[in-house]
Amino acid sequence: MLSLDLATELHTAGLRWDPAPGDRFTIRQPELFGEVFTVSEMTIQVHEYPTGTILGFNGTTEWALDSVTKEDTVWLPAEHQLRSLLGAAFVSLEAADGVFVVTTRVGEERPARFEASRAEDAYAQALLALVRRVND
């Protein structure tokens, strides 16, 4: 699973999500940050309102949590979601000696390499560089 630090950096850099079944997230409140929740039609449903997106907790008694706004969450994208978000910039994923290396390339620029001990973190580092580039 993607590290909370990288997920938070992606969130802060401007990565947003449209919650869908199977997506994982944490809640940006001290007592809940780090607890991983999964969007599921049975327990956590997405409700779209004119005022914003609400994640509703159905039948949940833990923490007396009924719902949370999407803005109060941090998405924890899975490896395949991170790779998909890289789009055409993604070149390759390599693994050797416990290190994963994601290579990206934008246009005619030199390829960029991002290394981490988990594939998700290498993908996230690459995506973070792209998101920051777009937002600068």
PEMO-V295726 format. One record per residue. N is the residue number from 0. RES is the residue in one letter. PSI is psi as a letter, one per 30 degrees, with the letter a starting at -180 (none if undefined). OMEGA is omega as a letter, one per 30 degrees, with the letter a starting at -180 (none if undefined). NEAR is the number of other C-alpha atoms within 8 Angstrom. Layout:
# PEMO-V295726
N RES PSI OMEGA NEAR
N RES PSI OMEGA NEAR
This chain:
# PEMO-V295726
0 M k l 6
1 L k l 13
2 S k l 7
3 L e l 8
4 D e l 6
5 L e l 11
6 A e l 14
7 T e l 9
8 E e l 9
9 L e l 13
10 H e a 11
11 T e a 7
12 A f l 10
13 G g l 8
14 L k l 8
15 R l a 6
16 W l l 5
17 D j a 4
18 P k l 7
19 A l l 7
20 P k a 9
21 G f l 7
22 D k l 12
23 R k l 12
24 F l l 12
25 T l a 14
26 I k a 11
27 R i l 9
28 Q k a 7
29 P e a 5
30 E f a 4
31 L f a 9
32 F k a 9
33 G f l 7
34 E k a 7
35 V k l 7
36 F l l 7
37 T k l 10
38 V k a 14
39 S k a 9
40 E f a 7
41 M e a 6
42 T e a 11
43 I j a 12
44 Q l l 13
45 V k l 11
46 H k l 8
47 E k l 7
48 Y l l 7
49 P f a 4
50 T f l 4
51 G a a 8
52 T k l 10
53 I k l 12
54 L j a 12
55 G k l 12
56 F j a 11
57 N k l 9
58 G g a 5
59 T k l 9
60 T f a 6
61 E k l 5
62 W g a 4
63 A h a 6
64 L j l 9
65 D e a 8
66 S l l 8
67 V k l 10
68 T l l 10
69 K e a 9
70 E f l 5
71 D g a 9
72 T l l 11
73 V j a 12
74 W k l 12
75 L i a 12
76 P k l 11
77 A l a 11
78 E e a 11
79 H e l 6
80 Q e l 8
81 L e l 13
82 R e l 10
83 S e l 7
84 L f l 7
85 L f l 11
86 G b a 7
87 A f l 6
88 A f a 8
89 F k l 11
90 V e a 9
91 S l l 8
92 L k l 9
93 E l l 7
94 A k l 8
95 A k l 6
96 D h l 4
97 G g l 6
98 V k l 10
99 F k a 14
100 V k l 14
101 V k l 16
102 T k l 13
103 T l l 12
104 R k l 12
105 V j l 9
106 G b a 4
107 E g l 5
108 E l l 6
109 R k l 6
110 P k l 8
111 A k a 7
112 R k a 9
113 F k a 11
114 E k l 9
115 A l l 10
116 S f l 9
117 R k a 9
118 A e a 12
119 E e a 11
120 D e l 12
121 A e l 15
122 Y e a 13
123 A e l 13
124 Q e l 10
125 A e l 14
126 L e l 12
127 L e l 11
128 A e l 8
129 L e l 9
130 V e l 12
131 R e l 9
132 R e a 7
133 V e a 6
134 N f l 7
135 D none none 4
